[in-house]
Amino acid sequence: MAINKKEARLKEKEIKKFNKQKFKEYAKEKGRKNVPESEYVTKMKNEDNLIEFDNLRTYFYTDSGIVKSVDGVSFDIPKGKTVGVVGESGCGKSVTSLSLMGLLPGPYGQIAGGEIRYNSKKLGKVINLAKLPQSIHSKIRGGEISMIFQEPMTSLNPIFRIGEQIEEVIIYHEPDTTKEERKERTINLLKSVGISRVEEIYKSYPHELSGGMRQRVVIAMALACGPSFIVADEPTTALDVTIQAQILDLMRELKDKINASIMLITHDLGVVAEMADYVIIMYSGRVVEKGEVNEIFKNPKHPYTKGLLKSRPVLQEDTDRLYCIPGAVPNPINIPPGCFFKNRCEECMDICDREYPEVIDITNDHKVACHLYKKESKEAK
């Protein structure tokens, strides 16, 4: 027992030493000034895309070890399209969006590798957001790229009025606007998201509004500077069904109006079916399946995707109990080799214990990471 305690202390000491070095490197990198453009200017692989995630890795350096929240995520967000990102809590959905927004809680959370390519209108060039200096990132964050946060009550400041909070975004990105212009634009934004009594709401505090009203205010704030890309992180969480439907209809209308692309993060497959053009299925920090919504829903390939779809309630079916995927998500620290889903999979094979599956093309727009289709893909070739 004494030996185990000694080994544990040595391991803890090594982890702290490693983390200290990582934090030092992070501070040095963030403290750099006049970073040359060559370090963050890049090219899109496909000009039809607005965002391209390419082998993104985002790690958290904790006292227990490295948490690989996002570990090699790759997918595209085409111009004018909605891409739904689906998965259980802790699969890396929100961390992927925070990596894009430059809002990771450093120095503990860091982008360890990969690229996030973004075709910026304001800068007139393609930039790698993973390497972009914060001084430049802050110029496009909230303006060109905006985010609808998960909990409107926590993302709104309780001590400021609604009008002041929306106008703050406009002041930061368009400082030359007058007070009257900002108020007029804020009033119009509140009207555009379906809020009545706009003059009264403009002067109200967040706690005076209902959940649905606060969600509309957060959407108005995200649209304040006419973004070309919106991250919607669980935009209908904690709202009742009728308000959810209204918010989704509103988002769809506004997307078409401003021709923006949306990254919709949710665990609700019903929301994805209604809103998204493409869907990304994430599990334990990796993408296990991706493709067009209709293709994924009609012809799911990965056992995890099949389990998610089976767990949905279906009105036409008379069942006493909903299907539940057995087991739990593995600990993100020291994940064993092989497929991360193997302990929960009903179709697990010997190879699943040894190798993580490579990404296989089912069709041009449908890809899956699963050993079940390895032989099929080779025979097709």
Number of C-alpha atoms within 10 A of each C-alpha: 6 7 8 9 10 11 12 12 12 12 15 15 13 14 18 17 12 15 20 15 12 16 18 11 13 17 13 10 13 13 10 9 9 6 12 9 11 8 12 17 16 17 13 18 11 11 11 13 18 22 27 21 22 17 17 24 24 26 20 22 21 14 15 12 18 18 20 23 23 29 21 17 20 18 18 19 22 20 18 19 21 24 27 28 27 25 24 17 13 16 21 25 28 22 19 24 20 17 21 25 20 20 15 19 11 15 17 18 22 21 21 15 16 19 23 25 26 24 22 16 11 10 11 8 13 18 24 23 22 24 20 18 22 14 10 11 18 16 15 18 18 24 24 20 26 24 25 23 20 20 18 22 17 10 14 22 14 13 10 13 17 25 23 17 19 26 19 15 19 22 15 13 18 14 11 10 11 11 10 9 13 22 18 11 16 25 20 15 22 27 15 17 22 15 17 12 10 17 13 10 20 19 13 16 19 23 14 11 15 12 20 20 21 21 28 26 28 27 27 23 26 26 28 24 18 16 21 22 29 24 24 23 21 18 26 23 16 14 15 11 10 9 16 18 15 16 22 16 14 16 19 16 14 16 21 12 9 14 16 21 24 28 22 26 25 24 19 18 20 11 19 22 16 13 20 21 19 25 28 26 24 23 23 24 26 24 26 26 25 29 24 17 21 14 16 24 16 9 12 20 22 22 21 21 23 15 16 20 18 14 15 14 13 11 7 6 7 8 10 6 8 11 14 11 16 11 10 10 16 16 12 18 14 12 13 12 11 15 21 24 23 18 16 16 18 12 11 17 13 10 14 21 16 12 13 17 19 13 16 18 17 15 10 7 12 20 21 25 21 21 22 18 19 16 9 12 12 9 8 7 5
